[in-house]
Amino acid sequence: MKEFLKKLWRFTWKAAMWFFIISIVSVVFFRWVPVPITPLMLVRCVEQKMEGKEMKLKKNWVPFNEISPNQQLAVVCSEDQNFIIHRGFDFEAIDKAMSFNKKHKRQRGASTISQQTAKNVFLWPGHSWIRKGFEVYFVFLIETFWSKERIMEVYLNVIEMGDGIYGAQAASKTFFNKDAKNLSKGEAALIAAVLPNPLKFSAAKPSAYILNRQTWILHQMALWGGVLDYDEKEE
């Protein structure tokens, strides 16, 4: 029994060490290299195949400076208004979401752009505590090794924006027949409005609810008063 426990300990220790090495190397690697595909993209392709649908995977990586500042600001106003100053987690938003969820049936999330990026690039879809634990770890890594600009660049290139549509460039081409760098404020706000559930809602055929969200996002963008300042520091 002692020998078995020793072997198990050695195996666990080596597995943990290899995990830390591979995860850190992967995060550093993707600091510079475009992410070719994500676990969610693969899951969606399998789901489409199992449902007898045509497999769709539209994505087209573009560099940071080819994504409209309007789109960057729209997703911050919609998804994570403290993105510039937090270190991966918005604890104020988490507290507000917990208080809201105790009183309402419709649940409100508090995932930051950093959390969504870590989840999309490195992890599988799901809500288990194990996955959440890995998410915390990868958020720490990308906030340590990546700049805020890189986090935004990756996020806007891999996030699901429609059925089989990933990233701002693919969404812009599909919905508005233009490059992501040319998106107007209204178009950017419309794309951001569907992000909470891009399989249920569509920027191509927006419902009244999505149009209301678009209006709210545009109002928040106006209050922000301009483009994002990535050099802003928390006071």
N, C-alpha and C positions, 0 to 999 in steps of 0.2 A: 504493500500500500504506500509505504514511504517513497519507494522508487517511482511509483506511478505519479504521486503528487509532485515529486521533483521534476519529472519529465513534463508534466502539465504546466508547472510554473515556468520552466525554461521555454516551452512552446509559447505560452502566453506572453512572456517577456519579449521574446524575439518578434512575435507578431505585432506587439504594441510598438516596438522600436521601428520595425519596417513600416508600419502605418504612419508614424510620425514623420519618418524620413520621406516617404512617398508623397504624403499630403503637403508637406512644406515645399518640396521640390516642384510639385504640381502647381501650387499657388504662385511660386516665383516664376515658373515657366509661363503661366498665363498672364503674368504681369506684362509680358511683351508680345505674346503670340495670340492671335485670334482663337477663340474657342470654337472648334469645328462642329461639335454636336453636344447636346446635353441629355441627361437621363430622361427628362420630361419629353423631349422630342422623340426618343425611342419608344417610350411608353405610349405616346399618342399614336405613333405609327402602328404599333401592335394592336391598340384598341380599334383603330380604323380597319385593320385587316380582319380582326375577329368579328367585327360588325358587318363585314362584307362590303365596306366602302372602299373607294379608291384612296390609296395612300397619298397624302399631301404633306409636303414639307418645303415650305417657301421660306428661305432665309438668305440674306445677302449681307455679309459683314461689311461695314463701312467704318472708317476711322472717326475718331471723336469730332474732328473739325468738319466732317461731312454730315453731321446730325444737327438739325436746326436748334439754335438756342431756345426757340419757342417750345420744342418738344422736351428739352431738358427741364425747362421751367415748369411746363405743364405737369410732368410726372412728379416733380417735387411738390407742387401745390396740391396735387391729387393724392399722392401716396405717402409723402414723408417730408413735412415742412421743416423739420429740423435736421435734414440730411447733411447739410454743410457743417454743422457744429457738433453733432453727436459722434460717438465712437462706435457706432454699429447698432446700438439699442437706444430707443427713445423711451425712457422709463416713465416720463410724464404721460405719454400716449398710452403706455401699457396700463397705468393706473386708471386713466379715464376709460379705457376699453373694458377693464374688469368691472368698474362701477356700472357702466352702461349694460354690460352683459348680465349682471345680476338682476336688472329690472326689466329687461326686454327679451323676447323670444328670438328676435333677429340678432345674431351675434355680430359684434364688430371686432375686426382684427386690428393689430397694432404693429405689423411687420414693417420694418424699415426697408429702404431700397437695398441696403447692405445685406440684410437677412434674406431678402428675395433673391439677390444675386448669388449668395453662397448656396442657397437651397437649389436654385436652378442649375448652377454649374457643377456642383460637386455631389449632390445628394439625390435621393429618390423621392418621389411625391409621397406625402403621408403626413400624419399628425401624431405619431407615436412619440413617447418621451425619449426613446433612444435616438430617433432622428432629430428631435429638438436639441438633444445634447450635442450631437455632431454638428448641428447648425451653429450653435454657440461657438464651438471650436473653430469652424471655418470662417465665421464672421470675424473672430479675433485675428485670424491669419490675414484675411484680405484687408482689414483695416490697418494691419501692421505693415504689410508688404506692398499694398497698392495705394495709389493716391485716390482722392475723391473723384478726380476726372476719370481715372481708369475704372473705378467701380461703376460710374455712370455710363461709360462707354460700353462696358461688358453688359450691363443691365439692358441698355437700349438696343443691344444686338442679339440678345438671346430670349428676352421676355416674350411670353405667349401673348399675341395681340389679336388672334382670331383662330378659326378652325384651320390648323396646319400652317399658320402664319406666325413667324417669329422675327422679332426685331423691327426697328423703326423703318428701315429701308424697304423691307418686304411689305410692311403695312402701308407705307406711303405709296408704293407702286401699285398695290392691289386696290386700295380704296380711293386714291386721288390721282393716280397715273403721273406721279412726279417723284423726284428724288427727295429723300428725307431732309436734305439741307434746305429745301425750298418750302417746307411746310409753313403755313400761316398759323397765327395764334389759334384761330378757330378750329383748323384741322388738327393741330397738335392737341388741343383740349378735347376734341372728340375722340381721338385715339386713346388718350389718357382716361377718358370717362368709362371705357369698356374694360379696363385692366382688371378690376375686381373679379370679373367673370367673362372672359373673352369668348367662351364657348356658348354662353347664353345670349350675350348682347353682341351687336355688330356696329362698327363705325360706318359700314356701307348703308345699312338700313336702321338708323338710330330710332329707338322708341322714345316716347315722351319722357320716360325716366332718364334715359341717356342724354337727351337734349337738356333736361334740367341740370344734370350733373355737368354737362359742358358749360352751361351758363355760370354755374357756381365756380368751376375751375377758372374760367376766364375772369371772373370777379377777383378770385384769389391772385391770379397773375397780375392784374391791374394794381392790386394792393401791394404786391411785391415791388412793383415799380421798375422792372427791367430784367436784365439777364442775371444769371447766377454768378456770385462772386466766390470762386473756389478757394480764394486765399483768406476768406473770412475765418476768424478764430473765435472760439468760445471765450467770452470774457470771464 
